[in-house]
Amino acid sequence: MIKLDTLENQASMIYIGIGSNLGNRKLNIEKAKFFLYKNRIRFIKVSKYYETPSWPDPKKPKFLNIVLKVSCNFNPIDLLKICKSIEIKLGRKKNIKNSPRTCDIDIVDFRGKISNKSINLPHKLMHKRNFVLFPLFEIEKQWLHPNLNICIKKLIFSLSNKEIRSIKQI
């Protein structure tokens, strides 16, 4: 059973995923963290690094990913603008969907809000992605999907065996 205070705490938190599969992946992620911090986004918890095959084409370079638990005074749209500007600053180019990139920053969950108008909250595919679920579980074991109302453990167990075996903590 999840305690009410845990859900209330989750509802005030923001979770951001950062990934990279081009260049010095770890350095790219550290630079993204630096720029987030410079934009007054405060880190509460930071996951370890997780490496996964590129999706949907595992022949492309492997991804390195982390998830951050943060706080800030921005609304979701302004936070998204900051994230996109950091991606560009770190060399991300508009390319074919799911192509390799130096930096990818996603808002995974913004204070439990549900929206699909100008921004998809929570991130629309996060519940199917091992590279989001494993680092998120590391930093927030009681996390509950705001839209699906499913705990993170069940989301992880719903992944295929291949997806579970293909992720490696660095």
C-alpha positions in Angstrom: 0.0 0.0 0.0 1.3 3.5 -0.9 1.2 6.1 1.9 -0.8 9.2 1.1 2.2 11.4 2.0 4.3 9.6 -0.6 1.7 10.4 -3.3 1.5 14.0 -2.1 5.3 14.2 -2.3 5.3 12.7 -5.8 2.6 15.2 -6.9 4.9 18.1 -6.2 7.9 16.6 -8.0 9.1 16.8 -11.6 11.0 14.0 -13.3 13.2 14.6 -16.3 14.9 12.0 -18.5 18.2 12.8 -20.2 19.8 10.6 -22.9 22.6 10.7 -25.4 24.0 8.3 -28.0 26.4 10.5 -30.0 29.9 11.7 -29.0 30.9 11.6 -25.3 27.6 10.5 -24.0 28.4 10.9 -20.3 29.8 14.4 -20.9 26.8 15.4 -22.9 24.5 14.4 -20.1 26.7 16.2 -17.5 26.5 19.4 -19.7 22.7 19.1 -19.9 22.6 18.8 -16.1 24.8 21.9 -15.8 22.6 23.9 -18.1 19.4 22.8 -16.3 21.1 23.8 -13.0 22.0 27.2 -14.5 18.3 27.7 -15.4 17.4 27.4 -11.7 16.3 23.8 -11.9 17.3 22.1 -8.6 18.2 18.5 -8.4 16.6 16.4 -5.6 17.8 13.0 -6.8 19.8 11.8 -9.8 19.8 8.2 -11.0 22.9 6.3 -12.0 23.6 5.9 -15.7 21.8 3.2 -17.7 22.9 2.0 -21.1 20.5 0.5 -23.6 20.5 -0.4 -27.3 19.2 2.4 -29.5 15.4 2.2 -30.1 13.9 1.3 -32.5 17.1 0.4 -34.4 19.6 -1.4 -32.2 22.2 -1.1 -34.9 22.6 2.6 -34.1 24.9 3.7 -31.2 23.8 2.7 -27.7 22.1 5.2 -25.5 23.2 6.4 -22.1 20.3 7.7 -19.9 19.5 9.1 -16.5 16.4 10.4 -14.7 16.4 13.4 -12.5 13.9 14.3 -9.7 13.9 18.1 -9.7 12.1 21.1 -8.5 11.6 24.5 -10.2 9.3 27.4 -10.5 8.5 27.0 -14.2 5.3 25.8 -15.8 5.5 22.7 -18.1 5.7 24.8 -21.3 8.5 27.0 -20.1 10.4 24.0 -18.7 10.0 22.3 -22.1 11.4 25.4 -23.9 14.4 25.3 -21.6 15.0 21.6 -22.3 14.7 22.1 -26.1 17.1 25.1 -26.0 19.7 23.0 -24.0 19.4 20.2 -26.6 20.2 22.7 -29.4 23.0 24.2 -27.4 24.5 20.7 -27.1 24.4 20.2 -30.8 21.0 18.4 -31.4 19.8 18.8 -34.9 16.3 18.3 -36.2 16.6 14.9 -37.9 14.6 11.9 -38.7 12.5 10.7 -35.7 14.5 8.5 -33.3 17.8 9.2 -35.1 21.0 9.4 -33.0 21.5 12.6 -31.0 23.9 14.3 -28.7 21.2 15.1 -26.2 17.6 14.3 -25.6 15.8 15.8 -22.6 12.2 14.8 -21.8 9.8 15.8 -19.1 8.7 12.4 -17.9 6.3 13.6 -15.2 5.4 17.2 -14.2 3.8 17.1 -10.7 1.4 14.4 -11.8 -0.3 16.6 -14.4 -2.1 15.0 -17.2 -2.2 16.9 -20.5 -2.0 16.2 -24.2 -2.6 19.7 -25.6 0.5 21.7 -26.1 2.7 19.2 -24.2 2.2 15.4 -23.5 2.2 14.8 -19.7 3.2 12.4 -18.5 5.5 11.6 -21.4 3.3 9.5 -23.7 5.6 6.4 -24.1 7.6 6.5 -20.8 5.6 3.6 -19.4 6.9 1.3 -22.2 10.6 2.4 -22.0 13.1 0.5 -19.9 15.6 3.5 -20.1 13.0 5.6 -18.3 11.4 3.1 -15.9 14.6 1.6 -14.4 16.3 4.9 -13.5 13.0 6.3 -12.3 12.5 3.3 -10.1 16.0 3.8 -8.7 15.1 7.3 -7.4 11.4 6.9 -6.8 10.4 3.4 -5.8 6.7 4.4 -5.1 6.1 6.3 -8.3 2.7 6.0 -9.7 1.8 6.7 -13.4 -0.6 9.7 -13.2 -2.7 8.7 -16.1 -2.7 4.9 -16.0 -2.7 4.8 -12.1 -0.2 1.9 -12.2 2.8 1.6 -9.9 6.3 1.6 -11.4 7.0 -2.0 -10.4 4.1 -3.2 -12.4 5.2 -1.1 -15.4 8.7 -2.6 -15.2 7.2 -6.2 -14.9 5.1 -5.5 -18.0 8.3 -5.0 -20.1 9.4 -7.9 -22.3 12.2 -10.1 -21.1 14.4 -8.7 -23.9 13.8 -5.1 -22.7 14.6 -6.1 -19.1 17.8 -8.0 -20.1 19.0 -5.3 -22.5 19.4 -2.5 -19.9 22.7 -2.2 -18.0 23.5 0.1 -15.1 26.8 1.8 -15.6 
